[in-house]
């Protein structure tokens, strides 16, 4: 899947939704709960049970894979774990501001 900045992606395995903040230059498969994410919400379809091994998706957090340059922002929480090509995404740590004494 070719991701582009600003794209909204929806999990088909749980309620999670993300927006792509930084897109890699290569095609990747973004998974949530073990299922590929969709570019359209799944309406009227019962969500499958998400594979929650990493604590799920927390709203407002940025998730990244720095090896390929992928960064997404979670806009809706879900039970699934975000993965790209089989590797789990990590929560991006906020930048530390310098002390202003």
ChimeraX attribute file (.defattr): number of C-alpha atoms within 10 A of each C-alpha:
attribute: neighborCount
match mode: 1-to-1
recipient: residues
	/A:1	11
	/A:2	11
	/A:3	20
	/A:4	14
	/A:5	14
	/A:6	14
	/A:7	13
	/A:8	21
	/A:9	23
	/A:10	22
	/A:11	30
	/A:12	27
	/A:13	24
	/A:14	24
	/A:15	18
	/A:16	25
	/A:17	24
	/A:18	26
	/A:19	19
	/A:20	20
	/A:21	19
	/A:22	17
	/A:23	19
	/A:24	18
	/A:25	12
	/A:26	11
	/A:27	11
	/A:28	15
	/A:29	14
	/A:30	24
	/A:31	24
	/A:32	30
	/A:33	26
	/A:34	19
	/A:35	20
	/A:36	20
	/A:37	23
	/A:38	17
	/A:39	12
	/A:40	11
	/A:41	15
	/A:42	14
	/A:43	8
	/A:44	6
	/A:45	8
	/A:46	10
	/A:47	13
	/A:48	12
	/A:49	13
	/A:50	20
	/A:51	18
	/A:52	17
	/A:53	12
	/A:54	14
	/A:55	11
	/A:56	19
	/A:57	28
	/A:58	19
	/A:59	15
	/A:60	12
	/A:61	19
	/A:62	22
	/A:63	24
	/A:64	23
	/A:65	18
	/A:66	12
	/A:67	7
	/A:68	14
	/A:69	13
	/A:70	22
	/A:71	22
	/A:72	26
	/A:73	23
	/A:74	21
	/A:75	19
	/A:76	17
	/A:77	17
	/A:78	23
	/A:79	22
	/A:80	27
	/A:81	25
	/A:82	32
	/A:83	21
	/A:84	17
	/A:85	11
	/A:86	11
	/A:87	11
	/A:88	18
	/A:89	21
	/A:90	17
	/A:91	16
	/A:92	15
	/A:93	10
	/A:94	8
	/A:95	6
	/A:96	6
	/A:97	6
	/A:98	6
	/A:99	5
	/A:100	4
	/A:101	3
